Amino acid sequence: MDGQAELGAVLELIARDRRAMLERIGAALNVGNPRAVYHKLIGELESPTTRERLAGAWAAVGQAHEDAVALAVDTVLRERRRGGGRPRGYEMIEEAVAAQEKLDAEVRAVTGTAFHAAAHFRRALWTVFGEMPAPSFTLDECMAFVAKVAREQLGWQLSGSGQARVSFGEAKGLFRGVGKAVGLARQERYRAAWFELWAYDHEFSGDYGRMKLAERRATLMERVVAAVLESTSDIREEFSLLDNRFGVGSWCGLSDVAAHLLRGGVAEGLREEAWCCERMPDGGTIFAYYETAGQLKRGLQS
């Protein structure tokens, strides 16, 4: 078994054990993804103490498999090993910590909790946005908005039509496809991702897009840590160094970053996001963009 298959098997085992844990506490699992069930459940729980206990139990399942995760990830990274300089994540880690602390402060302001803000993030989303059904869009609506972006931002004229409805994820894919074509024509490497980010714009997807941006903001620490680990030879040692210096273990564990490492290209993805966010209105850095566009306290009151 190669490293990627081994890591995939370990992550499937963690998902299985987490599913069993949720079933033991009576959670109804009618979907294949236990993480989705966990996010919904912890967001709906009214008791801060219960949320923290559930978050602790969820994390403990991942921690129980840390040795296997570390061995599998190290194998994957050895197979992908490339020469290169200092990993991209190191350039962003201090900013990621500062941004995470700001997010934690927002979560505390929304939920009234004083400790373990990560356990209450989903409750904060639920408090601000309530039950937020996933939207769908016609192709006409998608193309009208992406054509508006192309016209106003790039001076391009685009056209397209269709009455079939697509999900938010499919709309992002459509935007990315248009952006890829524009990027090829303009010889700009990250234009596809730049177009995809416009799917989150409030004018297009409303508060659902803002909620998804808040979710994306909450994963930045994981991705920055994964970008650092991506070019190391011993992730447990490197993670321990990061935790000792920056306290990253307060927000994520090895099992949280492993899925990012399985997909690979984490540092490249961060470079892509940085390029895009610098070009978005009120953008700047990745962290500044997500703080302004996905800020929890604005929510439905903006």
Number of C-alpha atoms within 10 A of each C-alpha: 7 10 19 19 13 19 25 18 16 21 21 12 15 21 18 16 16 22 21 15 17 21 13 9 9 9 15 11 15 8 9 11 13 21 15 11 18 20 15 14 17 23 20 18 16 11 12 20 13 13 23 18 14 20 18 13 15 19 16 14 18 21 17 12 16 19 13 17 27 19 16 23 30 22 19 21 22 16 12 12 13 9 5 7 7 10 16 19 24 16 12 19 20 14 17 23 18 13 21 23 14 14 21 23 15 18 25 19 14 18 20 14 16 12 12 18 24 20 25 27 26 23 26 23 24 19 16 19 17 13 10 11 7 11 14 17 17 16 18 16 19 25 20 17 18 26 21 16 17 18 13 11 11 11 11 12 11 14 9 12 12 11 10 10 16 18 13 19 14 14 23 20 18 21 24 24 17 20 22 22 13 19 19 13 9 10 11 12 14 20 22 23 23 24 25 23 18 20 24 21 18 14 11 17 20 14 20 21 23 24 24 15 22 22 17 12 22 20 15 20 23 20 24 28 30 25 27 23 29 30 23 18 15 17 21 19 13 15 21 14 13 18 17 11 10 14 14 21 14 11 20 18 19 23 22 19 22 25 18 18 21 21 10 18 14 22 22 13 16 19 16 18 17 19 19 23 22 16 14 16 9 13 18 16 19 23 19 17 22 23 19 15 22 25 18 25 15 12 18 14 7 6
